[in-house]
Each structure stands twice: as C-alpha cells, then as structure tokens.
C-alpha cells in the first residue's frame, strides 16, 4: 500500500539512522584541532628542550670567556653550533653580563636567552591565536634562558710578572713574535698587552686589562702574592770585606782573586763576594748551592752542568744598585734544581733586596737548559730566546720577574713535571670555567 506524504514525513522524522555520521561531521573540526594542537604542543616542547641545551652551553661559554665585547660572540657561536644561529630563521640569541646570580644575588652572572617563533598550524582550529606573529600570521614564541657564572679553580703559571715597580703592563709582546708558550699559563699583576700574537699560552690572566695575551684571556683577576719571597730566609750570611769586580778589559795574572774563579764544584762550597767567573767547564756531580753577594756570574763561554742525580741552585744576594746581580757570558747553563730541601725546585734565586735591574735574555747568551724556578723579582726582562729542560732534569720551568717583554722567538718548554721536580708553581684561584646556576 502506498504511503501518504504525511506518513512518509512522520517516518523520516522518527528515523535515527545516520545520527553518528552527522555528529561526527559536527565534531570533526574540534577533534582534528585538538589532535593538531597536541602534536604542535609536543613539537614546541621538543624545540624548547633543544633550545634549552643550546642556551645552557652558550651561558657556560660566555661565563668562561668573560671578556668584555667577546663573551657575546662566544655565546652566539656556541648557540649556532646547536642549530640556533642568531638572525637566521627568526632566531634571536641574547647574551648579557652583570646580571643577578640566582644562588647569591651578586650581579656577576651571565644570562643567555635563545628564542625563535613557530608559525601556528592546526592549533588555530581550536581558537589558539599564539603570542607573537611571523609575517603577519599568528605564531608561538619558543624561548629558553640560562644563567651561568665564572667558577674558580686552581691555575698554575710558568710566568708570573709581579709588577712591584708599578709597571702598568707587566707582560708585553711587540711586533707579533713567534713566541710559543704552549702548555704554559701566564699571569700579570697589572695589565698585559700582546700585539699581533697571543704567545700561544694556554691562559693569560691579568689584574688589569688583558689585551691579547693567551689563547684564553682573563682580565680583572685577583692579584697573586709573591710565592717565593720568603725563601730569602734560606740565604746564609755572606761576610765580605770587599766585593771583587771582573775587569772589563783583558787582565793580568792576579787581577782577579782565585777564590772567585770556579774551576771545579768544590769552589761552590764557599759564598762569594762580588763577581765570579767560570774558568773551565764544570759538571756538578753532587747537590750544590752557589751563593754570590753583590756580584754576577760570568760563564766565559763555558758550560755549567749537572750530572744525573745531581742538582744546583745559584743564589744572588745584595742591595747595591751599582753592582750587577745575574748571569752573563755566552756559555751554557744546563742544570737541574734540587727536588728536596730548602731550595727544592729553585734553580736561580735573586734575593728581593736586590735593586731593580734590566736583564736581556736572547737564548744563547747564555743558553738556558734549566729545570726549575728562575726567580728575579726586581728584573725588567726582555725575553727573545728559548728555554729548554736540563739534559738530566724534568720538564719544568717557571720564570718570576717584575715585568717581561717577549720578542722574537720567546719560547718556554711545557712545565708539566714541576711537581715531580720539587717545585710548587705559582698558583691562583682565578676564574677558569663557566658554571651553570639556572
């Protein structure tokens, strides 16, 4: 029987088939937006984790660098190595110093912020409008921040310029010398300036401004006290009636007393008054200390050496500014300092009472093959040669002067064996690394 129009309408009105499809069609945009939002949020979290790693490393690098005008470049370079290059694809890397440290409140921390906007995709379906824009379209700003500070750690120096004379730049180099202080760190108790060459020193520290000295350069570090001045108490009394002076011209027999002429190691046992000279090559086979008051040691083209197992310390004491107190001649110094005893690790020691002197070392006048400390606290030294280890000693050399000018090929061997050689190197708690604090 055929249905009337009214009957057909009533049946259609009460028919529930297709409800699910209709409902699904209505909620599909919401479901799709929710799923899309979840996927986008997950990608944002992934970006933020990667960005946080970049910010952490960049902050540590900035703090470790610490140099005004350079720590920013350091931070940006590190962030770029993580794929966040400042100025590319909307990335912004900001590095600032002198911010408050979360752990102490002191304004000496470094903060790095890395950010990049991400254009919105399906998140817009659920009504999220983002918090920034990219080319006029809504976007989400992903950002990570890290804070780091300079951490202190012990640092040993093979060159220490005390700057007791007030020299404003106690370490200097001129003209881009071929200096090589690899394996060595240097410290100036005033400022330091190296023109055209960083000396290849591992680290250069300066109480004032460090301008170019060292592969890693630190300014405004804490002053380092003279660690060897107290060794002057080891110098025995040297009673002198007169101080002998080597004639500048060719002399006649008897012009210079035999007690000031060194022909063998037995002559080292008596302290000397005035100038002293080698008259023969000498190889020390026992532990010896040569003390010279108000005089210099002239090698006279001879070699002064120590045999295996033997040691030598040369001590200069005095206070007369008209006298020379050092080593001259074109000979060879090839000796090792003692490993134990009152002069442990000390090869050459000038008493702090000695007046200021200008000393030039060119590498072959004399040749220095020395294991141990060369301590000349009042010396203004021009250094243009090379120092090697003693033939029968360890690799350890430390130079302490008032101020130092490095020219030419100035080279110092690595000082990695000083502890075994009996020498405690000059050591400070200078800033050596960055430490993440937030």
Residue pairs with C-beta under 8 A, 6 or more apart in sequence:
3 11
29 125
30 125
30 126
32 122
32 125
33 122
33 123
33 124
33 125
33 126
34 126
35 122
36 121
36 122
36 123
36 125
37 122
37 123
37 125
37 126
37 128
39 122
40 118
40 120
40 121
40 122
40 123
40 140
41 123
43 118
44 118
44 140
44 142
47 116
47 118
47 142
48 142
48 143
48 144
50 82
50 83
51 84
51 114
51 115
51 116
51 142
51 143
51 144
52 144
52 146
53 82
54 78
54 79
54 82
54 83
54 84
54 114
54 144
55 79
55 112
55 113
55 114
55 144
55 145
55 146
56 146
56 148
56 436
57 78
57 79
57 82
58 74
58 75
58 76
58 78
58 79
58 93
58 95
58 112
58 114
58 146
59 75
59 95
59 110
59 111
59 112
59 146
59 147
59 148
59 434
59 436
60 146
60 148
60 433
60 434
60 435
60 436
61 74
61 75
61 77
61 78
61 434
62 71
62 72
62 74
62 75
62 95
62 97
62 110
62 112
62 148
62 434
63 71
63 109
63 110
63 148
63 149
63 150
63 151
63 434
63 435
64 74
64 150
64 216
64 431
64 432
64 433
64 434
65 71
65 74
65 216
65 434
66 97
66 110
66 150
66 218
66 219
66 431
67 210
67 217
67 218
67 219
68 97
68 219
71 95
71 97
71 110
72 95
74 95
75 93
75 95
75 110
75 112
76 85
76 86
76 93
76 95
79 85
79 86
79 91
79 93
79 112
79 114
80 86
80 93
84 91
84 93
84 114
84 116
85 91
85 93
86 92
86 93
89 116
90 116
90 117
90 134
91 114
91 115
91 116
92 113
92 114
92 115
92 116
93 112
93 113
93 114
94 112
94 113
94 115
95 110
95 111
95 112
96 110
96 111
97 108
97 109
97 110
98 107
98 108
98 109
99 107
99 109
99 110
99 111
99 147
100 106
100 107
100 109
101 107
101 108
101 109
101 147
101 149
101 437
102 109
102 147
102 437
102 438
103 437
103 438
108 149
108 150
109 147
109 148
109 149
109 437
110 147
110 148
110 149
110 434
111 145
111 146
111 147
112 145
112 146
112 147
112 148
113 143
113 144
113 145
114 143
114 144
114 145
115 141
115 142
115 143
115 144
116 141
116 142
117 132
117 133
117 134
117 139
117 140
117 141
117 142
118 139
118 140
118 141
118 142
119 134
119 137
119 138
119 139
120 128
120 129
120 130
120 137
120 138
120 139
120 140
123 130
123 140
124 138
129 138
130 138
130 139
130 140
130 141
131 139
131 140
131 141
132 138
132 139
132 140
132 141
133 139
145 438
146 436
146 438
147 436
147 437
147 438
148 434
148 435
148 436
148 437
149 434
149 435
149 437
150 431
150 433
150 434
150 435
151 431
151 432
151 433
151 434
151 435
152 429
152 430
152 431
152 432
153 429
153 430
153 432
153 433
154 427
154 428
154 429
155 185
155 203
155 205
155 427
155 428
155 429
155 430
155 432
156 185
156 415
156 418
156 425
156 426
156 427
157 184
157 185
157 186
157 187
157 205
157 224
157 398
157 425
157 426
157 427
157 428
158 181
158 183
158 184
158 185
158 186
158 397
158 398
158 399
158 412
158 415
158 425
159 171
159 181
159 184
159 185
159 186
159 187
159 201
159 398
159 399
159 400
159 404
159 412
160 186
160 187
160 189
160 224
160 398
160 399
160 400
160 401
160 426
161 167
161 170
161 171
161 186
161 187
161 188
161 189
161 190
161 192
161 401
161 402
161 403
161 404
162 170
162 189
162 226
162 377
162 400
162 401
162 402
163 170
163 188
163 189
163 190
163 207
163 402
163 403
164 189
164 226
164 377
164 378
164 402
165 356
165 378
165 380
165 402
165 403
166 190
167 190
167 380
167 402
167 403
168 190
168 191
168 208
169 188
169 190
169 191
169 192
169 193
169 208
169 403
170 188
170 189
170 190
170 191
170 192
170 402
170 403
170 404
171 186
171 188
171 192
171 193
171 194
171 204
171 206
171 213
171 403
171 404
171 406
172 192
172 193
172 194
172 403
172 404
172 405
172 406
173 179
173 193
173 194
173 195
173 196
173 197
173 199
173 213
173 405
173 406
173 407
173 410
174 195
174 405
174 407
175 195
175 196
175 407
176 195
176 196
176 197
177 196
177 197
177 384
177 406
177 407
177 408
177 409
177 410
178 197
178 408
178 409
179 197
179 199
179 200
179 406
179 408
179 409
179 410
179 411
180 199
180 200
180 409
180 410
180 411
180 412
181 199
181 200
181 201
181 202
181 410
181 411
181 412
182 200
182 201
182 202
182 414
183 202
183 413
183 414
183 415
183 416
184 201
184 202
184 412
184 414
184 415
185 201
185 202
185 203
185 204
185 205
185 214
186 192
186 199
186 201
186 203
186 204
186 205
186 213
186 214
187 204
187 205
187 206
187 221
187 224
187 426
187 428
187 430
188 204
188 205
188 206
188 207
188 208
188 210
188 213
189 207
189 223
189 224
190 206
190 207
190 208
191 206
191 207
191 208
191 209
191 210
191 211
191 219
192 204
192 206
192 208
192 209
192 210
192 211
192 212
192 213
193 209
193 211
193 212
193 213
194 204
194 211
194 212
194 213
194 214
194 406
195 212
196 212
197 212
198 204
198 212
198 213
198 214
198 215
198 217
199 213
199 214
199 406
199 410
200 215
201 213
201 214
201 215
202 214
202 215
202 216
203 214
203 215
203 216
203 217
203 218
203 430
203 432
204 210
204 213
204 214
204 215
204 216
204 217
204 218
205 214
205 218
205 221
205 428
205 430
206 213
206 217
206 218
206 219
206 220
206 221
207 220
207 221
207 222
207 223
208 219
208 220
209 219
209 220
210 217
210 218
210 219
218 430
218 431
221 428
221 430
221 431
222 428
222 429
222 430
224 426
224 428
226 352
226 377
226 400
227 424
227 426
227 427
228 346
228 349
228 373
228 375
228 377
228 400
229 352
229 377
231 342
231 343
231 346
231 349
231 375
232 317
232 351
232 352
232 353
234 342
234 343
235 291
235 315
235 317
235 351
236 271
236 291
238 271
238 272
238 273
238 291
238 293
238 317
240 273
240 274
240 293
240 294
241 273
242 273
242 274
243 273
243 274
243 275
243 293
243 294
243 295
243 320
243 323
244 256
244 257
244 260
244 273
244 274
244 275
244 295
245 274
245 275
245 295
246 256
246 275
246 277
246 296
246 298
247 255
247 256
256 275
256 277
259 267
259 270
259 272
260 272
260 273
260 274
260 275
260 276
260 277
260 295
261 267
261 276
261 277
261 279
262 268
262 276
262 277
262 278
262 279
262 280
262 282
263 279
263 280
263 282
264 280
264 282
265 282
265 283
265 284
265 285
265 286
265 288
268 284
268 288
268 289
268 290
268 312
269 288
271 291
271 292
271 293
272 290
272 291
272 292
272 293
272 295
273 293
273 294
273 295
274 292
274 293
274 294
274 295
274 323
275 295
275 296
275 297
275 298
275 324
276 290
276 292
276 295
276 296
276 297
276 298
277 297
277 298
277 299
277 300
277 329
278 297
278 298
278 299
278 300
278 302
278 304
278 329
278 331
279 300
279 302
280 302
281 302
281 303
281 304
281 305
282 302
282 303
282 304
282 305
283 305
283 306
283 307
284 304
284 305
284 306
284 307
284 310
284 311
284 312
284 335
285 307
285 310
286 310
287 310
287 311
287 312
287 338
287 341
288 310
288 311
288 312
288 313
289 312
289 313
289 314
289 315
289 343
290 297
290 312
290 313
290 314
290 315
291 315
291 317
292 314
292 315
292 316
292 317
292 325
293 316
293 317
293 318
294 317
294 318
294 319
294 320
294 323
294 325
295 316
295 318
295 323
295 324
295 325
296 316
296 323
296 324
296 325
296 326
296 327
296 328
297 314
297 326
297 327
297 328
297 329
298 327
298 328
298 329
299 327
299 328
299 329
299 330
299 331
299 332
299 333
299 366
300 329
300 331
301 329
301 330
301 331
302 329
302 331
302 332
303 331
303 332
303 333
303 334
304 312
304 331
304 332
304 333
304 334
304 335
305 332
305 334
305 335
305 391
305 392
306 312
306 334
306 335
306 336
306 390
306 392
306 393
307 392
308 392
309 392
310 336
310 392
311 335
311 336
311 337
311 338
311 339
312 335
312 336
312 337
312 338
312 347
313 337
313 338
313 343
313 346
313 347
313 348
313 349
313 372
314 327
314 347
314 348
314 349
315 343
315 348
315 349
315 350
315 351
316 325
316 326
316 348
316 349
316 350
316 351
316 354
317 350
317 351
317 353
317 354
318 325
318 351
318 353
318 354
319 353
319 354
319 355
320 355
321 355
321 356
324 357
325 350
325 354
325 357
326 350
326 357
326 359
326 376
326 379
327 333
327 348
327 366
328 365
328 366
329 365
329 366
330 364
330 365
330 366
331 366
331 367
332 366
332 367
332 369
333 366
333 367
333 368
333 369
333 370
334 367
334 369
334 370
334 390
334 391
335 347
335 369
335 370
335 371
335 390
335 393
336 347
336 370
336 371
336 372
336 390
336 392
336 393
336 394
336 421
337 343
337 344
337 345
337 346
337 347
337 370
337 371
337 372
337 373
337 393
337 421
337 422
337 423
338 344
338 345
338 346
338 422
339 345
339 420
339 421
339 422
340 422
343 349
344 422
344 423
345 372
345 373
345 396
345 418
345 421
345 422
345 423
345 424
346 372
346 373
346 375
346 423
347 370
347 371
347 372
347 373
347 374
348 370
348 372
348 373
348 374
348 375
348 376
349 373
349 375
350 375
350 376
350 377
350 378
350 379
352 377
352 378
354 378
355 378
356 378
356 379
356 380
356 402
357 376
357 378
357 379
357 380
358 379
358 380
358 381
358 382
359 376
359 379
359 380
359 381
359 382
359 401
360 381
360 382
360 384
361 368
361 381
361 382
361 383
361 384
361 385
362 384
362 385
362 408
363 384
363 385
363 386
363 387
363 409
364 385
368 374
368 385
368 386
368 387
368 388
369 387
369 388
369 389
369 390
369 391
370 387
370 389
370 390
370 393
370 397
371 389
371 390
371 393
371 394
371 395
371 396
371 397
371 421
372 393
372 396
372 397
372 398
372 421
372 422
372 423
373 398
373 399
373 400
373 423
374 397
374 398
374 399
374 400
375 400
376 399
376 400
376 401
376 402
377 400
377 401
377 402
378 402
379 401
379 402
380 401
380 402
380 403
380 405
381 399
381 401
381 402
381 403
381 404
381 405
382 405
382 407
383 399
383 404
383 405
383 406
383 407
383 410
384 406
384 407
384 408
384 409
384 410
385 408
385 409
385 410
385 411
386 409
386 410
386 411
386 412
387 397
387 399
387 411
387 412
387 413
388 413
389 395
389 396
389 397
389 413
393 421
394 417
394 418
394 420
394 421
395 413
395 414
395 415
395 416
395 417
396 415
396 416
396 417
396 418
396 420
396 421
396 423
397 412
397 413
397 415
398 415
398 418
398 423
398 425
398 426
399 412
400 426
415 425
418 424
418 425
